[in-house]
Amino acid sequence: MREIGIGIIGGGYMGKAHAVAMSAVGTVFDTALRPRLEMVAASSPESAERYCAAYGFARGTGDWRALVEDPRVEAVVIAAPQETHREIADAAFARGKPVMCEKPLGASVEDARAMVAAAEASGVANMVGFNYIRTPASQFARQLIAEGAIGEVTWFRGEHTEDFLADPETPFNWRCEGAANGTLGDLAPHMVNAALALLGPIASLSVNMETVHRNRPGGRVDNDDQAQLMCRFARGTMGQMHFSRIATGRKMGYAYEITGTKGAIRFDQEDQNAIHLYRAEGPEAARGFTRILTGPAHPDYLPFCQGPGHGTGYQDQIIIEARDFLRAIETGETVWPSFRDGLEVARVIETARASAHEGRWLDVETE
């Protein structure tokens, strides 16, 4: 095994999650590459020093360029605002450094296209941080669908619903301005990524979106609170998705239902250690959904715990993500979801926004 110097740009919520993951991943998965928390970049030198002390980085800086250019930083994690993603990634790739970038890939589909071009020209590992699809339960769902356990898929319903802005008296904040920070730009990419992972490309779609609470204490909201999306997958399957940040009572409503000719699957991230599976077999009187608790027999569970039903959590998803990123660096093989996979999500979101504005079905661009 050898050490690899990790630089993380952004020390807030996701910066901390990635720092914890990089500190733990070698022990959990016995990785060939062992991360060393070399440098953290923040909005000021003072903030960087606080993150150094809190998370265990060797050094900190108030300038992300210093981090990218530092020779002891061998791989870069971008956990900064999305409008900075493209410039940071371009600089890292120009120096031959692998990049893991938090979702969404860029602030626009144009950013995403440029980032894919830079990533593929560099030839180094690149990855987008869609962590929710990495739960053992969702990985198991992907396996079930791929092996035909529920037959031909005939229907998909997904949602990403939360209630952090459900109260109209919640003061205006950064989430209330800019299209990229609205529900379609912020929450929808996670469920779109799940849909693509589970069923493949989306061929066409129709979207409605709206701002329910236009005025909040301190400002006027200029982006969307919720959206609904109807779609047709390239495989022919019909689908529907709902995204909301005003879904009262929903805390982590990342959920999906998949219907097939031989069975069905249900999953809800608020109960992330269980998957509900229906098999259309046996006596009718004995049929029904079975709640399966994840355990060592399911993907990426055993490294965390030997006990079935004991469960994994949010941070564990980030640790699995770190393992995949390190493996891509070690082997030189493409890791899912790569920047190109992030671009596919960006294309769907761009088409969804255009559909909402034009009020009609649109085809999703392909290359």
C-alpha positions in Angstrom: 0.0 0.0 0.0 1.1 3.6 -0.5 -0.1 7.0 0.7 -1.8 9.5 -1.5 -2.1 13.1 -0.6 -5.7 14.4 -0.7 -6.8 18.0 -1.1 -10.4 19.0 -0.3 -11.7 22.3 -1.5 -14.5 23.4 0.8 -14.6 22.5 4.5 -18.3 22.8 5.2 -21.0 20.1 5.4 -19.7 18.0 2.5 -16.1 18.9 3.0 -16.3 17.4 6.5 -18.0 14.3 5.1 -15.3 13.7 2.6 -12.5 14.3 5.2 -14.1 11.8 7.5 -14.5 9.3 4.6 -10.9 9.7 3.5 -9.7 9.2 7.1 -11.8 6.0 7.4 -11.8 4.3 4.0 -8.4 2.6 4.3 -9.4 0.9 7.5 -12.9 -0.1 6.4 -12.0 -1.4 2.9 -8.2 -2.1 3.3 -7.5 0.0 0.2 -4.2 -0.3 -1.6 -4.0 3.5 -1.6 -4.2 5.1 1.9 -5.4 8.7 1.9 -3.4 11.4 3.7 -5.3 14.6 4.5 -2.7 16.9 3.0 -4.6 20.2 2.5 -7.9 21.9 2.8 -9.0 25.1 1.0 -11.6 27.4 2.4 -13.0 30.8 1.8 -10.4 32.4 4.1 -7.1 31.3 5.8 -8.8 31.5 9.2 -11.5 29.1 8.1 -8.9 26.8 6.6 -7.0 26.7 9.9 -10.1 25.8 11.8 -10.8 22.9 9.4 -7.2 21.7 9.7 -7.6 21.5 13.5 -11.0 19.9 13.4 -10.5 17.3 10.6 -6.7 16.5 10.8 -5.3 18.1 7.6 -1.6 18.8 7.5 -2.1 22.3 6.0 -4.8 24.8 5.0 -5.2 27.6 2.6 -7.6 30.4 1.7 -6.8 29.9 -2.0 -7.9 26.8 -3.9 -5.3 27.4 -6.6 -2.6 26.9 -4.0 -4.1 23.5 -3.2 -4.4 22.4 -6.8 -0.8 23.5 -7.6 0.8 21.9 -4.5 2.9 18.8 -5.4 2.0 17.0 -2.2 -1.7 17.1 -3.2 -2.1 14.2 -5.6 -5.9 14.0 -5.9 -8.6 16.7 -5.5 -12.1 16.6 -4.0 -14.3 19.5 -4.9 -16.9 20.3 -2.2 -17.3 24.0 -3.1 -20.2 25.9 -4.6 -21.2 24.5 -8.0 -20.3 27.7 -9.9 -16.7 27.0 -9.0 -16.6 23.4 -10.1 -15.5 23.9 -13.7 -12.6 26.2 -13.0 -11.2 24.0 -10.2 -11.6 20.8 -12.2 -9.9 22.3 -15.3 -6.9 23.4 -13.2 -6.6 20.0 -11.5 -6.8 18.1 -14.8 -4.3 20.4 -16.4 -1.9 19.1 -13.7 -2.8 15.5 -14.2 -4.6 15.2 -10.9 -7.7 12.9 -10.4 -10.9 14.8 -9.3 -13.9 13.8 -7.3 -16.6 16.5 -7.7 -19.7 16.9 -5.7 -23.0 17.0 -7.6 -24.2 18.6 -9.8 -21.2 18.4 -12.0 -21.3 22.1 -13.1 -23.5 25.1 -12.8 -24.8 24.5 -16.3 -24.8 21.8 -19.0 -22.2 23.9 -20.8 -19.9 23.6 -17.7 -20.6 19.9 -17.6 -19.7 19.4 -21.2 -16.4 21.3 -20.8 -15.6 19.4 -17.6 -16.1 16.0 -19.4 -13.8 17.2 -22.2 -11.1 18.2 -19.8 -11.4 15.0 -17.8 -11.2 12.7 -20.8 -8.3 14.6 -22.3 -6.4 14.3 -19.1 -6.8 10.5 -18.9 -7.0 10.6 -15.1 -9.7 9.3 -12.7 -12.8 11.4 -12.4 -16.0 10.9 -10.5 -19.2 12.7 -9.4 -20.5 12.5 -5.9 -24.0 10.9 -6.2 -23.8 9.1 -2.8 -27.4 8.0 -2.2 -27.4 5.3 -4.9 -24.5 3.6 -3.1 -26.5 2.3 -0.2 -26.4 -1.6 0.0 -30.1 -1.6 -0.6 -30.0 0.4 -3.8 -27.0 -1.5 -5.1 -29.1 -4.7 -4.5 -32.0 -3.2 -6.4 -29.7 -2.6 -9.3 -28.6 -6.2 -9.2 -32.2 -7.5 -9.0 -33.3 -5.4 -12.1 -30.2 -6.4 -14.1 -30.7 -10.1 -13.5 -34.3 -9.9 -14.4 -35.7 -10.8 -11.0 -38.8 -8.6 -11.5 -39.1 -9.4 -15.2 -39.5 -6.6 -17.9 -39.7 -3.3 -16.1 -43.0 -1.5 -17.0 -43.1 1.5 -14.7 -40.8 3.7 -12.6 -41.8 6.3 -10.0 -39.1 8.3 -8.1 -39.0 11.2 -5.8 -36.6 13.4 -3.9 -38.7 15.3 -1.4 -37.7 17.3 1.7 -39.3 20.0 3.9 -36.4 22.4 4.7 -38.4 25.3 3.1 -41.9 24.0 3.8 -42.6 26.8 6.3 -43.3 30.0 4.3 -41.9 32.0 7.3 -38.5 30.5 6.9 -36.2 33.4 6.0 -34.8 34.0 2.5 -31.4 32.3 2.1 -29.0 31.3 -0.6 -31.2 28.4 -1.7 -33.9 30.9 -2.8 -32.1 32.5 -5.7 -30.5 31.2 -8.9 -31.8 28.4 -11.0 -29.1 26.0 -9.9 -30.2 26.3 -6.3 -33.8 25.6 -7.0 -35.4 22.2 -6.5 -34.8 21.2 -10.1 -31.1 22.1 -9.8 -30.5 21.0 -6.2 -32.6 17.9 -5.3 -33.7 16.5 -8.7 -30.2 15.5 -9.9 -30.0 12.8 -7.2 -33.2 11.0 -8.3 -32.4 11.5 -12.0 -29.1 9.8 -11.3 -30.9 7.0 -9.6 -33.4 6.6 -12.5 -30.5 6.4 -15.0 -28.6 3.9 -12.8 -31.6 1.7 -12.4 -33.3 1.9 -15.8 -30.9 3.6 -18.2 -31.2 6.7 -20.4 -34.3 8.9 -20.5 -35.4 9.5 -24.1 -38.1 12.2 -23.6 -39.8 14.1 -20.8 -42.4 16.7 -19.9 -42.1 18.9 -16.8 -44.1 21.3 -14.7 -42.4 23.3 -11.9 -43.6 26.1 -9.6 -42.6 28.4 -6.8 -45.2 28.1 -4.1 -43.8 30.5 -1.5 -42.7 33.4 -3.7 -42.1 35.9 -0.8 -40.1 35.0 2.3 -38.9 37.2 5.1 -35.9 39.1 3.8 -36.4 38.5 0.0 -38.3 37.4 -3.0 -37.7 33.8 -4.2 -36.7 33.5 -7.9 -36.4 29.7 -8.3 -38.6 26.6 -8.0 -40.0 25.0 -4.9 -41.3 21.8 -6.5 -41.5 20.1 -9.9 -43.1 17.0 -11.5 -41.6 15.1 -14.4 -43.1 12.5 -16.7 -40.7 10.6 -18.9 -40.2 7.7 -21.3 -37.0 5.8 -20.9 -35.0 4.7 -24.0 -35.9 1.1 -23.1 -39.6 2.0 -23.5 -40.6 2.2 -19.9 -42.9 4.9 -18.6 -41.8 7.0 -15.6 -42.7 9.8 -13.3 -40.7 11.8 -10.8 -41.5 14.4 -8.1 -39.1 16.8 -6.5 -39.8 19.2 -3.6 -38.2 21.2 -0.9 -41.6 22.1 0.6 -42.9 18.5 1.2 -44.1 19.0 4.8 -43.0 16.0 6.9 -40.5 14.6 4.5 -36.9 14.7 5.7 -35.1 12.5 3.3 -37.7 11.4 0.7 -35.3 9.8 -1.8 -37.6 7.0 -2.8 -38.6 4.9 -5.8 -41.0 2.2 -6.9 -40.2 -0.1 -9.9 -42.9 -2.4 -11.4 -42.0 -5.4 -13.6 -43.9 -8.2 -15.2 -42.6 -10.7 -12.6 -42.4 -8.5 -9.5 -41.8 -5.1 -8.0 -39.3 -3.1 -5.8 -39.9 -0.3 -3.3 -37.2 1.7 -1.5 -37.3 4.8 0.8 -34.1 6.5 2.0 -35.8 7.3 5.3 -35.6 3.5 5.9 -32.3 3.1 4.0 -31.4 -0.3 5.4 -34.4 -2.1 3.9 -35.8 -2.9 0.5 -39.3 -4.2 -0.2 -39.5 -6.9 -2.9 -42.5 -8.5 -4.4 -42.2 -11.7 -6.5 -45.2 -12.8 -8.6 -44.8 -16.5 -7.8 -46.4 -19.1 -5.5 -50.0 -19.2 -4.3 -51.9 -15.9 -4.7 -53.0 -16.1 -1.1 -49.3 -16.1 0.1 -48.0 -13.3 -2.1 -47.0 -9.9 -0.8 -44.1 -7.5 -0.5 -41.2 -8.8 1.6 -39.2 -6.4 3.7 -35.6 -7.4 3.3 -33.1 -6.0 5.8 -29.7 -5.4 4.4 -26.8 -7.5 5.8 -23.4 -9.0 4.9 -24.9 -10.7 1.8 -25.6 -7.3 0.2 -23.1 -5.1 -1.7 -20.6 -3.1 0.5 -22.3 -4.0 3.8 -19.9 -6.4 5.4 -16.9 -4.1 5.6 -18.9 -1.9 8.0 -20.7 -4.6 10.1 -21.0 -8.4 10.4 -24.6 -8.3 11.8 -27.6 -8.4 9.4 -30.1 -5.6 10.1 -27.6 -3.5 12.1 -27.5 -1.1 9.3 -25.3 1.5 7.5 -25.7 5.3 7.5 -25.2 8.4 5.5 -21.4 8.7 6.2 -20.9 5.1 5.1 -22.2 6.1 1.6 -19.4 8.7 1.4 -16.8 6.1 2.5 -18.0 3.7 -0.2 -17.6 6.6 -2.7 -14.1 7.2 -1.5 -13.2 3.6 -2.0 -14.4 3.7 -5.6 -12.5 6.9 -6.3 -9.3 5.4 -4.8 -9.7 2.2 -6.8 -10.1 4.2 -10.0 -6.9 6.1 -9.3 -5.1 2.8 -8.5 -6.3 0.8 -11.5 -6.8 3.5 -14.1 -10.3 2.1 -14.9 -13.3 4.4 -15.3 -15.4 4.6 -12.2 -19.2 5.1 -12.1 -20.5 7.7 -12.0 -17.8 9.4 -14.0 -18.0 13.0 -15.2 -19.7 11.7 -18.4 -22.4 10.2 -16.2 -22.7 13.5 -14.5 -23.2 15.1 -17.9 -26.1 12.8 -18.6 -27.8 14.0 -15.5 -27.1 17.6 -16.5 -28.7 17.0 -19.9 -31.9 15.7 -18.3 -32.1 18.7 -16.0 -31.5 21.1 -18.8 -34.2 19.5 -20.9 -36.5 19.4 -17.9 -36.1 23.1 -17.3 -36.7 23.8 -21.0 -39.8 21.6 -21.0 -41.2 23.5 -18.0 -40.7 26.9 -19.8 -42.1 25.7 -23.1 -44.9 23.6 -21.7 -44.4 20.6 -23.9 -42.7 17.2 -24.2 -39.0 17.4 -25.3 -36.4 14.8 -26.4 -33.3 14.5 -24.2 -30.2 15.3 -26.2 -27.8 12.4 -26.9 -24.3 12.2 -28.4 
